[in-house]
Amino acid sequence: MAEPLRRRIARNAAGCCAGRRFVDWRHFAAILALGQVLSLCITGTSVVTNKLAELQAAPVPCFQNGLVYALLLAVYMPLALARLGPRVVWANVRRRFYWYVLLAAVDVEGNYFVVKAYGYTSLLSCMLLDTWTLPCVMLLSFLLMRVRFRWTQILGVLLCLGGMGLLIKGDMAAGKNYGARDALRGDLYMLLGATCYALSNTVEEFIVRHRPQYETVAWLGFFGSVINGVQMAALEHRDLRRAVWTGPIVGYTVGFGLIMFVLYTLAPFLFRLSSAAFYNLSLLTSDFYGLVFAKYMFHDRITSLYAGSFTMTVCGLFVYHAFPYDPPAHMARLPGFRTPLPGDVEITPGSAAGGGGSGQRRTQGLLPIAGDDDNGPLSVEASSKQSAEIPPACGAHGGIVSP
């Protein structure tokens, strides 16, 4: 007897959507809230940077960022050494130091180029070109994490960009744009900065899906301090000698460092629970929060366009997360990560937001000694003993237990 049409359609739909349903509301609420906390951090840094620009004769962005990298190094390197042990930390950085150097370099240069861009091109160009980060992040996620985006993720991104468009339209209607001093140079700086941010976010996500978050930001702080320090000595030594350090300037500088410290601390959690793409989509609401600050600090008016922009962006985040893709079996086998080391895990993106259902695999079996492939592997017994000494970095489904 022929199967009823209704039952056949239902069976086919269930087969097509198996493993692709919405993950869970609590997980979405958690990553949405975390993303908005990070967005507020971005808003806070923008407000503080604007106040510093008003008070200082010449901006010193490298000096401001140097405090952030120093805090990351001072707080998280001792934590990594205490929890993993010097031997495990050294084995990891000895094998993969170039990934941490790349992460720190693109992070430092991303901050530098974006600050420079605002001094040369118009506000409209900066806001538009800053969205270049999103397609770059999605392309790099495709290559590094082997993520295969669906049309629902593309729709979610388009909705978020539509919300950004409404915000830009509101800014232009309010006359908040300013003229460009050197549009071509400023636009190139912004494109370079957005590309560096995309590479930084995606590389950091790739690393924290293999290593503990605190170890990753510790090495970011170490190499970031070195690269940023060299750049500061080369570009800002004259401005620092002429700087006048009043109480408000010192306070705003310390406040900037503390806000950025919170941002760098929480971002790896969102990378594990979701993805670099979701992180960048969440940051699109930072301009709306900036308007809220402006309303109470400068008595600016918030129109319906701004409220519609925020609503559209949040709807885009929901659509992006709602229908997860099938998790890849493995991420790309990149140099430095082809042979597992003590303390390694592999947390593959398990959904469009990368969180619910993401699988964790701790390294097992044969592990190399101190990152030296030529010394041969440890025995299974030694590997099990060493793995047992390493505290877990996350929960059974990619949820984070340790910082």
Secondary structure, 3 states (H helix, E strand, C coil): CCCCHHHHHHHHHHHHCCCCCCCCHHHHHHHHHHHHHHHHHHHHHHHHHHHHHHHCCCCCHHHHHHHHHHHHHHHHHHHHHHHHCHHHHHHHHHHHHHHHHHHHHHHHHHHHHHHHHHCCCCHHHHHHHHCCHHHHHHHHHHHHCCCCCCHHHHHHHHHHHHHHHHHHHHHHHCCCCCCCCCHHHHHHHHHHHHHHHHHHHHHHHHHHCCCCHHHHHHHHHHHHHHHHHHHHHHHCHHHHHHCCCCHHHHHHHHHHHHHHHHHHHHHHHHHHHCCHHHHHHHHHHHHHHHHHHHHHHHCCCCCHHHHHHHHHHHHHHHHHHHCCCCCCCCCCCCCCCCCCCCCCEEECCCCCCCCCCCCEEECCCCCEECCEEEEEECCHHHHHHHHHHCCCCCCCCCCCCCC
